[in-house]
Amino acid sequence: MLLFMVAWLWALPAYIEQRLSQMLAERSGRQVTIDDVTLTPWRHQVSLDGLRIAGQADTPVFSSQRVVATLDWHSLFESGWRFERIDLKAPRLQLVWRSGGAWNLVQLFGGDGGGGESAPLRIDQLNVSDGRLDWINRRPDEPLTLSLESLELEARHYDNSDDRPFSLQGQADWSGGTLKGEGEMGFSPWTVDIDLDADQVPLTVLSGYLAHVMRAEPSSGALSARIRLRAGRASDAGTQVNGQGEIEELEMRDPDKDKSIARAESVSVEGLTFVSAQPQLTAERVSLVAPWLDVTLDEQLDTNLAAWRPPSSSGGSEDGGSEDGGSEGGGMHYAVDTLAIERGAVDFSDRHLPRPFELDFSALNGEWRELNSDQPGDGQLSLEGQVADGSPLRIEGTFDPLGDALNGNLNLHFERLDLKTLAPYLREFGGYAVERGQATLDLDYRLDQGRLQAQNHLVLHRLKLGEEVDASATDLPLKTLVGVLKSDDGTIELDIPMRLPLDDPGSVDFGSVAGQAIREALENLVSSPLETLSEVVGGSDDSHPDDASDNGEGTRSGESNESGGSDSSSEEDPALYERARTRQ
């Protein structure tokens, strides 16, 4: 009996190695190797050194430096395996989500979901130390990989013959940040219901997933968030994410030009909800602290704002109605109840002019409410700030940039804006340099299915034109007309209506628009004494605009007409006015 016991204990490790290798190979469909098996019978322990399940090339799909398993002795004589405890030292697992939706190791971990022919595998407690998990998602066109290192994990009550999920909790290093999780998980059927706590995770590790939301890419930013992740049987809408989070020191770049287009000290999100079955991304509140945005209009009148929209779909989705493939209707749906802006700034550049135009906005504070890609035309915007020279700015109205076609109703008010700021536009469309002056602008914009209708009220203060820089800009005697339109307090008021197709803004002749506004302003002066108009229009186009409404002697040339006299000027007045009114 003693010799038999010694022989049995000597042969038992080889028997265990053979049974384990065979079971793992059958269930995984892969080659399994074990370097060494050590048996400690008085502790019911089996130690495996160098366990590997083959993967692609030289990288195993699962490996562990050492596995210490405390087993139930009945496992040696029954078809299945039951372990009281398994400790994995430095394991590495590649969990692959295939393009068809199946997991690479579902047969190994999942069994048949109960009642099948596969041998039962039960683990009362599983401990992982210094592990690594590579989650590879092959469902997108470009496979995505998320890697967790220094993984410490504890799982309990795993049973592949039962469809109930097992519990787990743990933490890991995620690219320099920390990820903690606690919840339930199951492989057959696939089930995830886990609360996750991320702290200072670099946003760049999520670049692949953010690429489905927008073309802009993060170049920096640290994510801290508390979310609940549900998928599979735990969700009735595909993958679901609920929670809140904050991103510190965010910076986004345009992938086409490799240029920074946005920054923020912090971006906090409350009430975040993502569902993949529709798909839909919503948030109750998004708060931006010290955001900065670059807006550029290029030579073709295109803007870099296209970087904030999702990439264009190429031929549609093959799994349009699948769990995570998106809806048949197309792209992602977005909704934000409140977007709060604190100490914001915008750098605007217009590069389609011969002389580039730049304008900076700062100290922007306000809110944008009810943004929804499914309900275009909503979006209550209230924003205050200032232009670079300190001029106050106010924007109010409705506008939602998330819709496919731009719709909205906005009022923009600029108070005493230095006209030198607008010099590139005035050079392009007015033909004159501006020596001094300020403008108060009330701009009413109506956006309807991508077409802009604008009613612009312009008040010019202390305008003084300099030398002519482009004689072809307009045929109107601009300096003379400035004197005609100037009131006693030195202001000029113009109403400029405009219709503009935003998909082809180059089709609008802004010179004709400005000319029409001046002609309408002249028509409004018909109710004034024609003699007053005569004095100014009769002057040369080179007269000083500040003196155009007064000859310096307090005498109007039209006084002789009022006394009944008739001279040649009385006949020229209507002609001069009509000529100024009708010239292009």
C-alpha positions as CSV (number, residue, x, y, z in Angstrom):
1,M,0.0,0.0,0.0
2,L,2.9,2.3,0.8
3,L,4.5,1.7,-2.5
4,F,1.2,2.1,-4.2
5,M,0.7,5.5,-2.5
6,V,4.2,6.7,-3.4
7,A,3.7,5.7,-7.0
8,W,0.3,7.3,-7.2
9,L,1.6,10.6,-5.8
10,W,4.5,10.4,-8.2
11,A,2.2,9.9,-11.2
12,L,-0.6,12.2,-10.1
13,P,1.1,15.5,-11.2
14,A,1.6,14.0,-14.7
15,Y,-2.1,12.8,-14.7
16,I,-3.3,16.3,-13.6
17,E,-1.2,18.0,-16.2
18,Q,-2.6,15.7,-18.9
19,R,-6.2,16.2,-17.8
20,L,-5.9,19.9,-17.5
21,S,-4.1,20.3,-20.8
22,Q,-6.7,18.2,-22.6
23,M,-9.6,20.0,-21.0
24,L,-8.2,23.5,-21.8
25,A,-7.3,22.5,-25.4
26,E,-10.8,21.0,-26.0
27,R,-12.6,24.0,-24.6
28,S,-10.4,26.7,-26.2
29,G,-9.6,24.9,-29.5
30,R,-6.0,25.9,-29.0
31,Q,-2.7,24.3,-28.1
32,V,-2.1,24.3,-24.3
33,T,1.3,23.8,-22.7
34,I,2.3,23.6,-19.0
35,D,6.0,23.7,-18.0
36,D,5.7,22.0,-14.6
37,V,3.1,20.7,-12.2
38,T,3.7,20.4,-8.5
39,L,1.3,18.6,-6.1
40,T,0.9,19.4,-2.4
41,P,-1.6,16.8,-1.3
42,W,-2.0,17.8,2.4
43,R,-3.1,21.3,1.2
44,H,-5.2,20.0,-1.8
45,Q,-3.0,22.3,-3.9
46,V,-1.8,22.0,-7.5
47,S,0.8,24.5,-8.8
48,L,1.2,25.0,-12.5
49,D,4.3,26.9,-13.8
50,G,4.4,28.4,-17.3
51,L,0.7,27.8,-18.3
52,R,0.1,29.1,-21.9
53,I,-2.9,28.9,-24.2
54,A,-1.7,29.6,-27.8
55,G,-2.8,32.7,-29.6
56,Q,-1.6,34.3,-32.8
57,A,2.1,34.3,-33.7
58,D,4.2,34.2,-30.5
59,T,1.7,35.9,-28.3
60,P,-0.5,33.5,-26.2
61,V,-4.1,34.3,-25.7
62,F,-3.6,33.4,-22.0
63,S,-0.6,32.9,-20.0
64,S,0.5,32.9,-16.3
65,Q,3.8,32.6,-14.6
66,R,2.3,30.5,-11.8
67,V,-1.1,29.1,-11.0
68,V,-1.9,27.8,-7.5
69,A,-5.2,25.9,-7.4
70,T,-6.8,24.5,-4.3
71,L,-9.2,21.8,-5.6
72,D,-11.9,19.6,-4.5
73,W,-10.6,16.0,-4.6
74,H,-13.8,14.9,-6.3
75,S,-12.5,16.6,-9.4
76,L,-10.0,13.8,-9.9
77,F,-12.7,11.3,-10.4
78,E,-15.6,13.4,-11.9
79,S,-16.0,14.7,-15.4
80,G,-15.8,18.4,-14.3
81,W,-13.5,20.5,-12.2
82,R,-14.2,22.3,-9.0
83,F,-11.7,24.6,-7.4
84,E,-12.1,26.1,-3.9
85,R,-9.5,28.8,-4.9
86,I,-7.2,29.7,-7.7
87,D,-4.4,32.2,-7.5
88,L,-2.9,33.6,-10.7
89,K,0.4,35.3,-10.6
90,A,1.3,37.7,-13.4
91,P,-1.4,36.4,-15.8
92,R,-1.9,37.9,-19.2
93,L,-5.3,37.6,-21.1
94,Q,-6.2,38.7,-24.6
95,L,-9.9,39.1,-24.7
96,V,-11.0,39.6,-28.3
97,W,-14.4,40.8,-29.4
98,R,-14.7,39.4,-32.9
99,S,-16.3,41.3,-35.8
100,G,-19.2,38.8,-35.7
101,G,-20.0,39.6,-32.1
102,A,-18.5,36.5,-30.4
103,W,-15.7,36.4,-27.9
104,N,-12.5,34.4,-28.5
105,L,-12.6,32.5,-25.2
106,V,-16.3,32.1,-24.8
107,Q,-16.1,28.3,-25.0
108,L,-13.4,28.2,-22.4
109,F,-15.1,30.4,-19.9
110,G,-18.7,30.2,-20.9
111,G,-19.6,26.6,-21.3
112,D,-23.0,25.9,-23.0
113,G,-25.0,28.2,-20.8
114,G,-26.3,25.2,-18.7
115,G,-27.3,21.7,-19.6
116,G,-24.7,21.2,-22.3
117,E,-22.1,18.4,-22.8
118,S,-19.1,20.5,-21.7
119,A,-17.5,19.5,-18.5
120,P,-18.5,21.8,-15.6
121,L,-16.0,24.3,-14.3
122,R,-16.6,25.9,-10.9
123,I,-14.3,28.3,-9.1
124,D,-15.4,29.5,-5.7
125,Q,-12.7,32.2,-5.5
126,L,-10.3,33.5,-8.2
127,N,-7.5,35.9,-7.2
128,V,-5.3,37.7,-9.8
129,S,-2.1,39.6,-8.9
130,D,0.0,41.7,-11.2
131,G,-2.1,40.8,-14.2
132,R,-2.6,42.3,-17.6
133,L,-5.8,42.5,-19.7
134,D,-5.8,43.4,-23.4
135,W,-9.3,44.0,-24.6
136,I,-9.3,43.9,-28.4
137,N,-12.4,45.1,-30.2
138,R,-12.5,44.0,-33.8
139,R,-16.0,45.1,-34.6
140,P,-15.0,48.6,-36.0
141,D,-13.1,48.8,-39.3
142,E,-10.0,49.7,-37.3
143,P,-9.5,47.3,-34.4
144,L,-9.3,49.0,-31.0
145,T,-7.3,47.9,-28.0
146,L,-7.6,48.9,-24.3
147,S,-4.9,47.6,-22.0
148,L,-5.0,47.3,-18.2
149,E,-1.8,46.5,-16.3
150,S,-0.9,45.8,-12.7
151,L,-4.3,44.2,-12.4
152,E,-5.5,43.1,-9.0
153,L,-8.8,41.2,-9.2
154,E,-11.0,39.0,-7.1
155,A,-13.9,37.0,-8.6
156,R,-16.3,34.7,-6.8
157,H,-18.8,32.0,-7.6
158,Y,-17.9,31.3,-11.2
159,D,-19.8,28.3,-12.6
160,N,-19.9,27.7,-16.3
161,S,-22.8,25.3,-16.0
162,D,-25.0,28.0,-14.6
163,D,-26.2,31.1,-16.5
164,R,-26.0,33.3,-13.5
165,P,-23.1,35.8,-13.6
166,F,-20.2,35.8,-11.1
167,S,-19.2,38.8,-9.0
168,L,-15.9,40.5,-9.3
169,Q,-14.0,43.5,-8.0
170,G,-10.5,44.9,-8.6
171,Q,-8.3,47.7,-9.8
172,A,-5.7,48.3,-12.4
173,D,-3.3,50.8,-13.9
174,W,-4.7,52.3,-17.1
175,S,-2.0,54.1,-19.1
176,G,-0.8,55.9,-15.9
177,G,-4.3,56.4,-14.5
178,T,-6.3,54.1,-12.2
179,L,-9.4,52.1,-12.9
180,K,-11.5,50.4,-10.2
181,G,-14.5,48.2,-10.8
182,E,-17.1,46.2,-8.9
183,G,-20.1,44.3,-10.2
184,E,-21.2,41.2,-12.1
185,M,-20.1,39.5,-15.3
186,G,-21.0,36.4,-17.3
187,F,-19.7,34.8,-20.5
188,S,-22.6,32.5,-21.6
189,P,-24.8,34.4,-22.0
190,W,-22.7,37.5,-22.2
191,T,-23.5,39.8,-19.3
192,V,-21.8,42.9,-17.8
193,D,-23.1,45.1,-15.0
194,I,-20.2,46.9,-13.4
195,D,-19.6,50.2,-11.6
196,L,-16.3,51.7,-12.8
197,D,-14.3,54.5,-11.2
198,A,-11.6,56.0,-13.4
199,D,-9.0,58.5,-12.0
200,Q,-6.6,60.5,-14.1
201,V,-6.8,58.3,-17.2
202,P,-5.2,59.9,-20.3
203,L,-8.0,60.7,-22.7
204,T,-5.7,59.7,-25.6
205,V,-6.3,56.0,-24.8
206,L,-10.0,56.5,-25.9
207,S,-9.1,58.1,-29.2
208,G,-10.3,55.2,-31.2
209,Y,-13.7,55.3,-29.6
210,L,-14.0,59.1,-29.8
211,A,-13.3,58.9,-33.5
212,H,-16.8,57.5,-33.9
213,V,-18.2,60.6,-32.3
214,M,-16.1,63.4,-33.9
215,R,-13.2,63.8,-36.2
216,A,-11.3,66.0,-33.7
217,E,-8.7,64.0,-31.8
218,P,-7.5,64.5,-28.2
219,S,-3.9,65.4,-27.8
220,S,-4.0,65.8,-24.0
221,G,-6.5,65.5,-21.1
222,A,-6.9,63.5,-18.0
223,L,-10.3,61.7,-17.4
224,S,-11.8,61.1,-14.0
225,A,-15.3,59.5,-14.1
226,R,-17.8,57.3,-12.2
227,I,-19.9,55.2,-14.6
228,R,-22.0,52.2,-14.7
229,L,-21.5,49.9,-17.7
230,R,-24.1,47.4,-18.8
231,A,-24.1,45.1,-21.8
232,G,-25.5,41.8,-23.0
233,R,-28.3,40.3,-20.9
234,A,-28.0,43.2,-18.3
235,S,-29.1,45.7,-20.9
236,D,-32.1,46.0,-23.3
237,A,-30.4,48.6,-25.5
238,G,-27.0,47.2,-26.4
239,T,-24.1,48.6,-24.5
240,Q,-25.2,51.2,-22.0
241,V,-23.1,53.7,-20.1
242,N,-24.4,56.0,-17.4
243,G,-22.5,58.3,-15.1
244,Q,-20.6,61.5,-14.7
245,G,-17.0,62.6,-15.2
246,E,-14.5,65.4,-15.7
247,I,-11.6,66.0,-18.1
248,E,-8.8,68.2,-16.9
249,E,-6.4,70.2,-19.2
250,L,-8.2,69.1,-22.4
251,E,-6.7,69.8,-25.8
252,M,-8.2,68.8,-29.1
253,R,-6.5,68.9,-32.6
254,D,-7.6,68.8,-36.2
255,P,-6.3,65.5,-37.6
256,D,-6.0,66.9,-41.2
257,K,-3.8,69.8,-40.2
258,D,-2.3,68.5,-37.0
259,K,-3.2,71.8,-35.3
260,S,-4.7,72.5,-32.0
261,I,-8.3,73.7,-32.4
262,A,-9.7,73.7,-28.8
263,R,-8.6,73.7,-25.2
264,A,-10.2,73.8,-21.8
265,E,-9.1,73.9,-18.2
266,S,-11.8,71.4,-17.4
267,V,-14.9,69.8,-19.0
268,S,-17.4,68.2,-16.6
269,V,-20.3,66.1,-17.6
270,E,-23.3,65.2,-15.4
271,G,-26.1,62.8,-16.3
272,L,-24.2,61.1,-19.1
273,T,-26.1,58.3,-21.0
274,F,-24.8,56.3,-24.0
275,V,-26.7,53.5,-25.7
276,S,-25.3,51.7,-28.7
277,A,-28.5,50.1,-30.1
278,Q,-29.8,53.4,-31.4
279,P,-27.0,54.8,-31.0
280,Q,-27.5,57.9,-28.8
281,L,-25.3,60.0,-26.5
282,T,-27.0,62.4,-24.1
283,A,-26.0,64.5,-21.1
284,E,-27.9,66.6,-18.6
285,R,-25.2,69.2,-18.1
286,V,-21.8,69.9,-19.7
287,S,-19.7,72.6,-18.1
288,L,-16.7,74.2,-19.8
289,V,-14.3,76.2,-17.7
290,A,-11.9,78.5,-19.6
291,P,-12.6,76.9,-23.0
292,W,-10.8,78.1,-26.1
293,L,-11.9,77.5,-29.7
294,D,-10.3,78.2,-33.0
295,V,-12.6,79.0,-35.9
296,T,-11.1,79.4,-39.3
297,L,-12.7,80.3,-42.6
298,D,-10.4,79.2,-45.5
299,E,-9.9,80.4,-49.0
300,Q,-12.8,78.1,-50.2
301,L,-15.1,79.5,-47.5
302,D,-15.0,76.2,-45.7
303,T,-14.5,76.1,-41.9
304,N,-12.6,73.9,-39.6
305,L,-15.8,73.3,-37.6
306,A,-16.3,70.1,-39.6
307,A,-13.8,68.5,-37.3
308,W,-16.5,68.5,-34.6
309,R,-18.9,66.4,-36.6
310,P,-18.8,62.6,-36.9
311,P,-16.8,61.1,-39.7
312,S,-18.8,60.6,-42.9
313,S,-20.3,57.1,-43.3
314,S,-18.8,55.1,-46.1
315,G,-21.4,52.9,-47.6
316,G,-23.4,52.4,-44.4
317,S,-23.1,49.8,-41.7
318,E,-23.4,46.1,-42.4
319,D,-24.9,45.4,-39.0
320,G,-27.2,48.3,-39.0
321,G,-29.7,46.9,-36.5
322,S,-27.2,44.9,-34.4
323,E,-26.5,45.3,-30.7
324,D,-23.6,47.7,-31.2
325,G,-23.6,48.4,-34.9
326,G,-25.9,51.4,-34.8
327,S,-29.3,52.0,-36.1
328,E,-30.4,51.7,-39.6
329,G,-31.2,55.4,-39.7
330,G,-27.5,56.4,-39.7
331,G,-25.2,58.2,-37.3
332,M,-25.1,59.0,-33.7
333,H,-27.9,61.1,-32.1
334,Y,-26.8,63.7,-29.6
335,A,-28.6,65.7,-26.9
336,V,-27.4,68.1,-24.2
337,D,-29.8,69.7,-21.8
338,T,-27.4,72.5,-20.7
339,L,-24.0,73.5,-22.0
340,A,-22.5,76.0,-19.6
341,I,-19.6,78.2,-20.6
342,E,-17.3,80.1,-18.1
343,R,-14.5,82.4,-19.2
344,G,-14.6,81.2,-22.7
345,A,-12.6,82.5,-25.7
346,V,-12.8,82.2,-29.5
347,D,-10.2,83.0,-32.1
348,F,-11.8,83.7,-35.5
349,S,-9.8,83.9,-38.7
350,D,-11.1,84.7,-42.2
351,R,-8.5,83.7,-44.8
352,H,-10.6,84.0,-47.9
353,L,-9.8,87.7,-48.1
354,P,-6.7,89.1,-49.8
355,R,-5.7,90.4,-46.4
356,P,-6.5,87.8,-43.6
357,F,-8.9,89.0,-40.9
358,E,-8.6,87.9,-37.3
359,L,-10.9,88.7,-34.4
360,D,-10.7,87.4,-30.8
361,F,-13.6,87.0,-28.4
362,S,-13.0,86.6,-24.6
363,A,-14.7,86.6,-21.2
364,L,-17.5,84.5,-22.7
365,N,-20.1,83.4,-20.1
366,G,-23.5,81.9,-20.6
367,E,-25.5,78.8,-21.3
368,W,-26.8,76.8,-24.3
369,R,-29.9,74.8,-23.5
370,E,-31.8,72.0,-25.2
371,L,-29.3,71.0,-27.9
372,N,-30.7,68.0,-29.7
373,S,-29.7,66.5,-33.1
374,D,-33.2,65.1,-33.5
375,Q,-35.0,68.4,-33.0
376,P,-33.2,71.0,-35.2
377,G,-34.0,74.6,-34.5
378,D,-34.0,74.4,-30.7
379,G,-31.1,75.3,-28.6
380,Q,-31.6,78.4,-26.4
381,L,-28.4,80.4,-26.4
382,S,-27.5,83.2,-24.0
383,L,-23.9,84.4,-24.1
384,E,-22.1,87.5,-23.0
385,G,-18.5,88.5,-23.5
386,Q,-16.2,91.0,-25.2
387,V,-14.2,91.5,-28.4
388,A,-10.4,91.8,-28.2
389,D,-10.6,95.6,-27.9
390,G,-12.9,95.4,-24.9
391,S,-16.1,96.0,-26.8
392,P,-19.1,94.2,-25.2
393,L,-20.7,91.3,-27.0
394,R,-24.1,89.7,-26.4
395,I,-25.6,86.7,-28.3
396,E,-29.2,85.5,-27.7
397,G,-31.6,83.3,-29.5
398,T,-32.1,79.8,-30.7
399,F,-29.5,77.8,-32.6
400,D,-28.6,74.1,-32.6
401,P,-25.5,73.1,-34.4
402,L,-26.2,69.4,-34.0
403,G,-28.9,69.1,-36.7
404,D,-28.1,68.1,-40.2
405,A,-29.4,71.4,-41.6
406,L,-28.7,74.6,-39.8
407,N,-31.8,76.3,-38.3
408,G,-32.1,79.0,-35.7
409,N,-32.9,82.6,-34.8
410,L,-30.1,84.6,-33.4
411,N,-29.4,88.2,-32.3
412,L,-25.8,89.4,-32.0
413,H,-25.1,92.7,-30.5
414,F,-21.7,94.4,-30.6
415,E,-21.3,97.6,-28.7
416,R,-18.9,100.3,-30.1
417,L,-16.6,97.9,-31.9
418,D,-13.4,99.6,-33.2
419,L,-13.8,99.8,-37.0
420,K,-10.0,99.2,-37.5
421,T,-10.8,95.6,-36.3
422,L,-13.0,95.2,-39.5
423,A,-10.4,96.9,-41.8
424,P,-9.9,93.8,-44.0
425,Y,-13.6,93.6,-44.7
426,L,-13.8,97.3,-45.4
427,R,-10.8,97.2,-47.7
428,E,-12.4,94.3,-49.6
429,F,-15.9,95.7,-50.0
430,G,-15.6,99.4,-49.4
431,G,-12.4,100.3,-51.1
432,Y,-11.2,102.7,-48.4
433,A,-8.9,102.4,-45.4
434,V,-10.4,103.4,-42.1
435,E,-8.6,106.0,-40.0
436,R,-11.0,105.9,-37.0
437,G,-14.5,105.0,-36.0
438,Q,-16.6,102.7,-34.0
439,A,-19.6,100.5,-34.8
440,T,-22.6,99.3,-32.8
441,L,-24.1,96.2,-34.5
442,D,-27.4,94.6,-34.1
443,L,-27.5,91.5,-36.2
444,D,-30.7,89.4,-36.5
445,Y,-30.0,86.1,-38.2
446,R,-32.7,83.6,-39.4
447,L,-31.4,80.2,-40.4
448,D,-33.8,78.0,-42.3
449,Q,-32.6,74.7,-43.7
450,G,-29.1,76.0,-44.3
451,R,-30.1,79.4,-45.7
452,L,-29.4,82.7,-43.9
453,Q,-31.7,85.7,-43.8
454,A,-30.2,88.6,-42.0
455,Q,-31.5,92.0,-40.9
456,N,-28.4,93.9,-39.8
457,H,-28.7,97.3,-38.1
458,L,-25.4,99.2,-38.2
459,V,-24.6,102.4,-36.3
460,L,-21.2,104.0,-37.1
461,H,-19.7,106.5,-34.7
462,R,-17.1,109.1,-35.6
463,L,-16.3,107.4,-38.9
464,K,-13.3,108.8,-40.8
465,L,-12.2,107.2,-44.0
466,G,-8.6,107.4,-45.2
467,E,-7.1,106.9,-48.6
468,E,-8.7,104.8,-51.3
469,V,-7.1,101.4,-51.6
470,D,-9.3,99.7,-54.2
471,A,-11.1,101.9,-56.7
472,S,-12.9,98.9,-58.2
473,A,-14.6,98.0,-54.9
474,T,-17.6,100.2,-55.6
475,D,-18.7,103.0,-58.0
476,L,-20.5,104.9,-55.2
477,P,-18.9,108.2,-54.1
478,L,-18.3,106.7,-50.7
479,K,-16.7,109.7,-48.9
480,T,-19.5,112.0,-50.1
481,L,-22.1,109.5,-49.1
482,V,-20.6,109.2,-45.6
483,G,-21.2,112.9,-45.2
484,V,-24.8,112.6,-46.6
485,L,-25.7,109.9,-44.1
486,K,-24.0,111.4,-41.0
487,S,-26.4,112.9,-38.5
488,D,-25.8,115.9,-36.3
489,D,-24.2,113.9,-33.6
490,G,-21.8,112.3,-36.1
491,T,-23.4,108.9,-36.4
492,I,-24.5,106.9,-39.4
493,E,-27.3,104.3,-39.3
494,L,-27.7,101.6,-41.9
495,D,-30.1,98.7,-42.2
496,I,-28.5,95.9,-44.3
497,P,-30.8,93.0,-45.2
498,M,-29.1,89.9,-46.7
499,R,-29.9,86.4,-48.0
500,L,-27.1,83.9,-48.0
501,P,-27.0,80.2,-48.9
502,L,-24.5,78.9,-46.4
503,D,-23.5,76.0,-48.7
504,D,-22.4,78.7,-51.3
505,P,-21.6,82.0,-49.6
506,G,-19.3,83.0,-52.4
507,S,-22.4,83.5,-54.7
508,V,-23.3,86.7,-52.8
509,D,-21.9,90.0,-54.0
510,F,-21.2,91.8,-50.7
511,G,-20.5,95.0,-52.6
512,S,-24.0,95.0,-54.1
513,V,-25.4,94.3,-50.6
514,A,-23.6,97.3,-49.1
515,G,-24.6,99.5,-52.1
516,Q,-28.2,98.5,-51.7
517,A,-28.1,99.4,-48.0
518,I,-26.6,102.9,-48.8
519,R,-29.2,103.5,-51.5
520,E,-32.0,102.6,-49.1
521,A,-30.5,105.0,-46.5
522,L,-30.5,107.7,-49.1
523,E,-34.1,107.1,-50.0
524,N,-34.9,107.5,-46.3
525,L,-33.5,111.0,-46.5
526,V,-36.0,112.1,-49.1
527,S,-38.3,113.3,-46.3
528,S,-35.5,115.8,-45.2
529,P,-35.0,119.1,-46.9
530,L,-33.5,118.5,-50.3
531,E,-31.3,121.6,-49.9
532,T,-29.4,119.9,-47.0
533,L,-28.7,117.0,-49.2
534,S,-27.6,119.3,-52.0
535,E,-24.9,121.0,-50.0
536,V,-23.2,117.7,-49.2
537,V,-23.7,115.9,-52.5
538,G,-22.6,118.9,-54.4
539,G,-19.2,118.7,-52.8
540,S,-16.3,116.7,-54.3
541,D,-15.7,113.1,-53.3
542,D,-12.5,114.2,-51.7
543,S,-14.1,116.5,-49.1
544,H,-13.5,115.8,-45.5
545,P,-16.3,113.6,-44.2
546,D,-16.4,115.3,-40.8
547,D,-17.2,118.6,-42.5
548,A,-19.4,117.3,-45.2
549,S,-22.7,118.2,-43.5
550,D,-21.7,121.8,-42.7
551,N,-19.8,124.4,-44.7
552,G,-18.1,125.8,-41.6
553,E,-20.0,129.1,-41.8
554,G,-23.4,127.9,-40.4
555,T,-25.1,128.7,-43.8
556,R,-26.9,126.1,-45.9
557,S,-26.8,126.6,-49.7
558,G,-30.5,125.8,-49.8
559,E,-31.5,128.9,-47.9
560,S,-31.9,130.9,-51.2
561,N,-34.3,128.2,-52.4
562,E,-36.4,128.5,-49.2
563,S,-36.7,132.3,-49.9
564,G,-38.1,131.5,-53.3
565,G,-34.9,132.1,-55.3
566,S,-34.0,129.8,-58.2
567,D,-30.5,129.0,-59.2
568,S,-28.8,126.2,-61.1
569,S,-28.2,124.1,-57.9
570,S,-31.9,123.6,-57.4
571,E,-32.1,121.8,-60.7
572,E,-28.9,119.7,-60.0
573,D,-30.0,118.6,-56.5
574,P,-32.5,115.9,-57.7
575,A,-30.1,114.7,-60.4
576,L,-27.2,114.4,-57.9
577,Y,-29.4,112.5,-55.5
578,E,-30.8,110.2,-58.1
579,R,-27.3,109.6,-59.5
580,A,-26.0,108.7,-56.0
581,R,-29.0,106.5,-55.3
582,T,-28.9,104.5,-58.5
583,R,-25.2,104.0,-59.1
584,Q,-23.8,100.5,-58.4
